[in-house]
Protein backbone atom coordinates (compact mmCIF):
# COMPACT_ATOMS: atom_id res chain seq x y z
CA UNK A 1 0.00 0.00 0.00
CA UNK A 2 1.36 3.40 -0.94
CA UNK A 3 2.38 5.71 1.88
CA UNK A 4 0.07 8.60 2.63
CA UNK A 5 1.67 11.75 4.05
CA UNK A 6 1.31 11.70 7.82
CA UNK A 7 2.94 13.40 10.75
CA UNK A 8 6.46 12.11 10.08
CA UNK A 9 8.73 14.94 9.07
CA UNK A 10 10.88 14.40 5.97
CA UNK A 11 13.87 16.71 5.59
CA UNK A 12 15.20 17.31 2.10
CA UNK A 13 18.56 18.86 1.21
CA UNK A 14 18.15 20.93 -1.95
CA UNK A 15 21.11 21.98 -4.07
CA UNK A 16 19.84 25.51 -4.62
CA UNK A 17 22.60 26.43 -7.09
CA UNK A 18 22.31 23.44 -9.44
CA UNK A 19 20.53 23.73 -12.79
CA UNK A 20 20.01 26.33 -15.50
CA UNK A 21 17.25 28.16 -13.60
CA UNK A 22 18.68 28.02 -10.08
CA UNK A 23 18.03 29.17 -7.45
CA UNK A 24 14.56 30.46 -8.43
CA UNK A 25 13.29 27.18 -9.92
CA UNK A 26 14.51 25.26 -6.87
CA UNK A 27 12.77 27.55 -4.38
CA UNK A 28 9.54 27.79 -6.40
CA UNK A 29 9.57 24.01 -6.82
CA UNK A 30 9.87 23.63 -3.05
CA UNK A 31 6.92 26.00 -2.60
CA UNK A 32 4.76 23.87 -4.92
CA UNK A 33 5.84 20.75 -3.02
CA UNK A 34 5.10 22.33 0.37
CA UNK A 35 1.48 22.80 -0.63
CA UNK A 36 1.19 19.14 -1.64
CA UNK A 37 3.31 17.61 1.14
CA UNK A 38 3.02 19.63 4.37
CA UNK A 39 5.29 17.16 6.20
CA UNK A 40 8.33 18.21 4.13
CA UNK A 41 11.09 20.45 5.51
CA UNK A 42 13.74 22.02 3.28
CA UNK A 43 17.42 22.88 3.59
CA UNK A 44 18.68 25.13 0.78
CA UNK A 45 22.41 24.87 0.09
CA UNK A 46 24.03 27.79 -1.73
CA UNK A 47 24.63 31.52 -1.72
CA UNK A 48 22.44 33.14 0.96
CA UNK A 49 22.43 36.48 -0.86
CA UNK A 50 20.84 34.82 -3.89
CA UNK A 51 18.53 32.45 -2.01
CA UNK A 52 17.14 34.63 0.80
CA UNK A 53 15.45 37.36 -1.32
CA UNK A 54 13.51 34.76 -3.32
CA UNK A 55 12.64 32.67 -0.27
CA UNK A 56 11.34 35.81 1.46
CA UNK A 57 8.45 35.91 -1.05
CA UNK A 58 7.05 32.68 0.42
CA UNK A 59 6.44 33.16 4.14
CA UNK A 60 5.12 29.65 4.82
CA UNK A 61 7.97 27.99 2.95
CA UNK A 62 10.50 30.19 4.72
CA UNK A 63 9.14 29.05 8.09
CA UNK A 64 9.81 25.43 7.11
CA UNK A 65 13.28 26.04 5.68
CA UNK A 66 16.90 26.71 6.56
CA UNK A 67 19.76 28.04 4.43
CA UNK A 68 23.26 26.57 4.54
CA UNK A 69 25.57 29.15 3.01
CA UNK A 70 28.32 28.44 0.50
CA UNK A 71 29.51 30.36 -2.53
CA UNK A 72 31.15 27.31 -4.11
CA UNK A 73 29.28 25.83 -7.07
CA UNK A 74 30.15 22.88 -9.32
CA UNK A 75 29.58 23.91 -12.93
CA UNK A 76 27.68 21.71 -15.36
CA UNK A 77 30.82 21.06 -17.43
CA UNK A 78 33.06 20.21 -14.46
CA UNK A 79 34.65 16.77 -14.73
CA UNK A 80 33.59 14.45 -11.88
CA UNK A 81 37.22 13.83 -10.89
CA UNK A 82 37.82 17.57 -10.49
CA UNK A 83 34.53 18.03 -8.65
CA UNK A 84 35.54 15.36 -6.14
CA UNK A 85 38.91 17.05 -5.50
CA UNK A 86 37.87 20.69 -5.49
CA UNK A 87 34.14 20.70 -4.77
CA UNK A 88 34.09 19.51 -1.16
CA UNK A 89 32.54 22.80 0.02
CA UNK A 90 30.16 23.21 -2.93
CA UNK A 91 26.39 23.40 -2.58
CA UNK A 92 26.15 19.92 -4.09
CA UNK A 93 28.69 18.31 -1.76
CA UNK A 94 27.31 19.97 1.38
CA UNK A 95 23.80 18.81 0.51
CA UNK A 96 25.03 15.22 0.14
CA UNK A 97 26.91 15.51 3.44
CA UNK A 98 23.64 16.51 5.12
CA UNK A 99 22.22 13.12 4.10
CA UNK A 100 25.37 11.32 5.20
CA UNK A 101 25.31 13.03 8.60
CA UNK A 102 21.62 12.32 9.22
CA UNK A 103 20.51 15.95 8.88
CA UNK A 104 18.37 15.13 5.84
CA UNK A 105 16.66 12.04 4.47
CA UNK A 106 17.43 12.82 0.84
CA UNK A 107 18.95 15.25 -1.62
CA UNK A 108 17.49 16.70 -4.82
CA UNK A 109 19.78 18.43 -7.32
CA UNK A 110 19.54 19.69 -10.90
CA UNK A 111 23.30 20.06 -11.05
CA UNK A 112 26.15 18.15 -12.69
CA UNK A 113 25.10 14.49 -13.05
CA UNK A 114 28.61 13.05 -13.06
CA UNK A 115 29.61 15.06 -10.01
CA UNK A 116 26.41 14.06 -8.20
CA UNK A 117 27.13 10.38 -8.82
CA UNK A 118 30.84 10.64 -7.96
CA UNK A 119 30.29 12.61 -4.75
CA UNK A 120 27.34 10.41 -3.84
CA UNK A 121 29.47 7.27 -4.09
CA UNK A 122 32.34 8.90 -2.19
CA UNK A 123 30.32 10.39 0.65
CA UNK A 124 27.40 7.95 0.99
CA UNK A 125 28.90 4.70 -0.32
CA UNK A 126 26.63 1.93 -1.59
CA UNK A 127 24.01 -0.19 0.15
CA UNK A 128 25.09 -3.60 1.49
CA UNK A 129 25.38 -6.07 -1.38
CA UNK A 130 25.29 -3.41 -4.12
CA UNK A 131 28.46 -3.10 -6.17
CA UNK A 132 27.41 -0.16 -8.40
CA UNK A 133 24.64 2.41 -8.18
CA UNK A 134 22.34 2.74 -11.18
CA UNK A 135 20.29 5.65 -12.49
CA UNK A 136 16.61 4.74 -12.56
CA UNK A 137 13.59 6.61 -13.82
CA UNK A 138 10.14 6.19 -15.31
CA UNK A 139 9.40 5.99 -19.03
CA UNK A 140 6.03 6.76 -20.69
CA UNK A 141 4.26 3.71 -22.12
CA UNK A 142 0.94 2.89 -23.76
CA UNK A 143 -0.35 1.75 -20.35
CA UNK A 144 1.13 4.50 -18.21
CA UNK A 145 4.75 4.29 -17.11
CA UNK A 146 7.46 1.70 -16.62
CA UNK A 147 10.71 1.89 -14.65
CA UNK A 148 14.03 1.61 -16.47
CA UNK A 149 17.61 1.32 -15.23
CA UNK A 150 20.47 1.85 -15.75
CA UNK A 151 19.98 5.12 -17.63
CA UNK A 152 23.64 6.07 -17.83
CA UNK A 153 25.45 5.44 -14.57
CA UNK A 154 27.53 2.48 -15.78
CA UNK A 155 28.79 2.12 -19.35
CA UNK A 156 29.45 -1.60 -18.98
CA UNK A 157 27.96 -4.11 -16.53
CA UNK A 158 28.47 -7.75 -15.66
CA UNK A 159 25.77 -10.28 -14.78
CA UNK A 160 25.93 -9.53 -11.04
CA UNK A 161 25.36 -5.82 -11.71
CA UNK A 162 22.32 -6.58 -13.88
CA UNK A 163 20.91 -8.89 -11.19
CA UNK A 164 21.35 -6.14 -8.58
CA UNK A 165 19.66 -3.65 -10.93
CA UNK A 166 16.66 -6.01 -11.16
CA UNK A 167 16.36 -6.16 -7.37
CA UNK A 168 16.61 -2.37 -7.11
CA UNK A 169 14.18 -1.80 -9.98
CA UNK A 170 11.65 -4.14 -8.38
CA UNK A 171 11.75 -2.19 -5.11
CA UNK A 172 11.57 1.18 -6.87
CA UNK A 173 8.62 0.21 -9.11
CA UNK A 174 6.76 -1.10 -6.07
CA UNK A 175 7.30 2.13 -4.11
CA UNK A 176 7.10 4.74 -6.87
CA UNK A 177 4.47 3.28 -9.21
CA UNK A 178 2.60 1.35 -6.52
CA UNK A 179 2.77 -1.96 -8.41
CA UNK A 180 2.42 -4.88 -5.99
CA UNK A 181 4.47 -7.41 -7.97
CA UNK A 182 6.13 -5.58 -10.90
CA UNK A 183 7.18 -7.64 -13.89
CA UNK A 184 10.83 -7.43 -14.94
CA UNK A 185 12.39 -7.69 -18.39
CA UNK A 186 16.06 -7.76 -19.40
CA UNK A 187 16.73 -5.58 -22.46
CA UNK A 188 18.23 -7.62 -25.30
CA UNK A 189 18.47 -7.78 -29.08
CA UNK A 190 15.80 -10.48 -29.16
CA UNK A 191 13.39 -12.33 -26.90
CA UNK A 192 14.79 -15.80 -27.71
CA UNK A 193 16.78 -17.41 -24.88
CA UNK A 194 19.80 -17.88 -27.16
CA UNK A 195 20.11 -14.16 -28.00
CA UNK A 196 22.48 -11.68 -26.36
CA UNK A 197 26.00 -11.51 -24.97
CA UNK A 198 27.31 -13.45 -21.98
CA UNK A 199 26.40 -10.87 -19.34
CA UNK A 200 22.68 -10.76 -20.21
CA UNK A 201 22.58 -14.53 -20.66
CA UNK A 202 24.11 -15.14 -17.24
CA UNK A 203 21.97 -12.46 -15.59
CA UNK A 204 18.84 -14.05 -17.04
CA UNK A 205 19.88 -17.43 -15.65
CA UNK A 206 20.50 -15.88 -12.22
CA UNK A 207 17.09 -14.21 -12.22
CA UNK A 208 15.32 -17.40 -13.26
CA UNK A 209 17.12 -19.38 -10.53
CA UNK A 210 16.54 -16.80 -7.79
CA UNK A 211 14.22 -17.60 -4.90
CA UNK A 212 13.07 -13.99 -4.87
CA UNK A 213 9.53 -13.31 -6.13
CA UNK A 214 10.86 -10.98 -8.85
CA UNK A 215 8.32 -11.87 -11.55
CA UNK A 216 11.05 -12.11 -14.20
CA UNK A 217 9.52 -12.36 -17.69
CA UNK A 218 12.75 -12.91 -19.65
CA UNK A 219 14.20 -10.81 -22.44
CA UNK A 220 12.49 -7.74 -23.91
CA UNK A 221 13.40 -5.68 -26.98
CA UNK A 222 13.59 -1.94 -27.49
CA UNK A 223 10.05 -1.74 -28.89
CA UNK A 224 8.74 -3.37 -25.69
CA UNK A 225 9.82 -0.41 -23.54
CA UNK A 226 7.07 1.99 -24.60
CA UNK A 227 4.47 -0.69 -25.32
CA UNK A 228 4.83 -1.73 -21.66
CA UNK A 229 6.17 -5.22 -22.21
CA UNK A 230 7.17 -5.23 -18.53
CA UNK A 231 6.88 -2.89 -15.56
CA UNK A 232 10.68 -2.79 -15.13
CA UNK A 233 13.31 -2.81 -17.89
CA UNK A 234 16.92 -3.64 -16.98
CA UNK A 235 20.01 -2.82 -19.05
CA UNK A 236 23.57 -1.58 -18.80
CA UNK A 237 23.98 2.20 -18.66
CA UNK A 238 25.35 2.56 -22.19
CA UNK A 239 22.34 0.85 -23.78
CA UNK A 240 19.87 2.40 -21.34
CA UNK A 241 21.02 5.95 -21.98
CA UNK A 242 20.78 5.51 -25.74
CA UNK A 243 17.28 4.06 -25.33
CA UNK A 244 16.26 6.99 -23.09
CA UNK A 245 17.53 9.63 -25.51
CA UNK A 246 15.89 7.82 -28.43
CA UNK A 247 12.54 7.76 -26.65
CA UNK A 248 12.86 11.45 -25.70
CA UNK A 249 13.73 12.38 -29.29
CA UNK A 250 10.85 10.34 -30.68
CA UNK A 251 8.40 11.95 -28.26
CA UNK A 252 9.61 15.42 -29.26
CA UNK A 253 9.26 14.53 -32.94
CA UNK A 254 5.70 13.23 -32.49
CA UNK A 255 4.53 16.30 -30.57
CA UNK A 256 6.26 18.68 -33.01
CA UNK A 257 4.83 17.02 -36.12
CA UNK A 258 1.36 16.79 -34.59
CA UNK A 259 1.34 20.52 -33.81
CA UNK A 260 2.69 21.36 -37.27
CA UNK A 261 0.03 19.37 -39.13
CA UNK A 262 -2.81 20.60 -36.92
CA UNK A 263 -1.83 24.20 -37.66
CA UNK A 264 -1.36 23.59 -41.40
CA UNK A 265 -5.02 24.06 -42.36
CA UNK A 266 -8.27 25.53 -41.09
CA UNK A 267 -9.73 22.04 -40.74
CA UNK A 268 -6.73 20.97 -38.71
CA UNK A 269 -7.18 23.94 -36.37
CA UNK A 270 -10.90 23.20 -36.00
CA UNK A 271 -10.10 19.55 -35.29
CA UNK A 272 -7.52 20.57 -32.70
CA UNK A 273 -10.08 22.78 -30.96
CA UNK A 274 -12.59 19.92 -30.79
CA UNK A 275 -9.94 17.46 -29.59
CA UNK A 276 -8.31 19.93 -27.18
CA UNK A 277 -8.99 17.94 -23.95
CA UNK A 278 -7.59 14.75 -25.47
CA UNK A 279 -4.59 16.57 -26.95
CA UNK A 280 -3.85 18.13 -23.57
CA UNK A 281 -3.72 14.71 -21.92
CA UNK A 282 -1.58 13.44 -24.79
CA UNK A 283 0.91 16.28 -24.34
CA UNK A 284 1.02 15.77 -20.55
CA UNK A 285 2.00 12.13 -21.03
CA UNK A 286 5.18 13.27 -22.78
CA UNK A 287 5.72 16.45 -20.74
CA UNK A 288 9.34 16.27 -19.49
CA UNK A 289 8.46 18.33 -16.40
CA UNK A 290 5.85 15.77 -15.35
CA UNK A 291 8.29 12.93 -15.96
CA UNK A 292 11.25 14.54 -14.19
CA UNK A 293 13.34 13.05 -11.40
CA UNK A 294 15.79 10.15 -11.71
CA UNK A 295 16.99 8.24 -8.67
CA UNK A 296 20.53 7.01 -8.06
CA UNK A 297 19.52 3.57 -6.85
CA UNK A 298 22.00 1.65 -4.72
CA UNK A 299 23.49 4.56 -2.80
CA UNK A 300 23.24 4.52 0.99
CA UNK A 301 20.97 7.55 0.95
CA UNK A 302 18.25 8.95 -1.30
CA UNK A 303 19.73 10.96 -4.19
CA UNK A 304 17.38 12.39 -6.84
CA UNK A 305 18.57 14.07 -10.04
CA UNK A 306 16.41 16.70 -11.68
CA UNK A 307 17.05 17.62 -15.30
CA UNK A 308 19.19 20.76 -15.45
CA UNK A 309 16.78 22.69 -17.66
CA UNK A 310 13.66 22.17 -15.56
CA UNK A 311 11.52 24.97 -14.14
CA UNK A 312 9.64 24.89 -10.86
CA UNK A 313 7.09 22.27 -11.97
CA UNK A 314 9.86 19.92 -13.00
CA UNK A 315 11.81 20.44 -9.78
CA UNK A 316 8.63 19.86 -7.76
CA UNK A 317 8.21 16.57 -9.62
CA UNK A 318 11.74 15.54 -8.61
CA UNK A 319 10.86 16.37 -4.99
CA UNK A 320 7.77 14.16 -5.36
CA UNK A 321 10.03 11.26 -6.38
CA UNK A 322 12.18 11.86 -3.31
CA UNK A 323 9.11 11.92 -1.04
CA UNK A 324 7.81 8.63 -2.38
CA UNK A 325 11.18 6.89 -2.22
CA UNK A 326 11.82 8.01 1.36
CA UNK A 327 8.28 7.43 2.64
CA UNK A 328 8.13 3.94 1.16
CA UNK A 329 11.66 3.07 2.36
CA UNK A 330 12.96 1.87 -0.99
CA UNK A 331 16.51 1.39 0.33
CA UNK A 332 15.27 -0.82 3.15
CA UNK A 333 13.41 -2.96 0.63
CA UNK A 334 16.49 -3.26 -1.59
CA UNK A 335 18.63 -4.47 1.32
CA UNK A 336 15.93 -6.90 2.47
CA UNK A 337 15.73 -8.43 -1.00
CA UNK A 338 19.51 -8.67 -1.28
CA UNK A 339 19.50 -10.65 1.98
CA UNK A 340 16.71 -12.92 0.72
CA UNK A 341 18.56 -13.49 -2.56
CA UNK A 342 21.63 -14.77 -0.70
CA UNK A 343 23.87 -12.01 -2.08
CA UNK A 344 24.58 -10.82 1.45
CA UNK A 345 24.22 -12.60 4.83
CA UNK A 346 21.46 -11.54 7.25
CA UNK A 347 22.40 -8.31 8.97
CA UNK A 348 23.10 -8.38 12.69
CA UNK A 349 20.61 -5.59 13.37
CA UNK A 350 17.61 -4.24 11.43
CA UNK A 351 18.71 -2.14 8.46
CA UNK A 352 17.55 1.46 8.54
CA UNK A 353 18.62 3.21 5.35
CA UNK A 354 16.02 5.98 5.57
CA UNK A 355 16.34 8.16 8.67
CA UNK A 356 13.13 10.00 9.51
CA UNK A 357 12.69 12.34 12.47
CA UNK A 358 9.75 14.22 13.91
CA UNK A 359 11.63 17.53 14.12
CA UNK A 360 13.92 19.47 11.76
CA UNK A 361 17.66 19.18 12.22
CA UNK A 362 19.24 21.73 14.51
CA UNK A 363 22.38 23.69 13.82
CA UNK A 364 21.61 25.16 10.40
CA UNK A 365 21.17 28.87 9.75
CA UNK A 366 17.47 29.81 9.99
CA UNK A 367 15.99 31.15 6.77
Buried (B, 14 or more C-beta within 10 A) or exposed (E): EEBEEEEEBBBBBBBBBBBEBBBBBBBBBBBBBBEEBEBBBBBBBBBBEBBBEBBEEBEEBBEBBBBBBBEBBBEBEBEBEEBBEEBBEBBBBBBBBBBBEEBBBBBBBBBBBBBBBBBBBBBBBBBBBBEBBBBBBBBBBEEEBBBBBBBBBBEEBBBBBBBBBBBBBBBBBBBBBEBEEBBBBBBBEEBEEEEBEEBBBBBBEBBEEBEBEBBBBBBBBBEBBBEBBBBBBBBBBBBBBBBBEEBBEEBEEEBEEBBEEBEEEEEBEEBBEEEEEEBEEBEEBBBBBBBBBBBBBBBBBBBBBBBBBBBBBBBBBBBBBBBBBBBBBBBBBBBBBBBBBEBBEEEEEEBEBBBBBEEBBEEBEEB
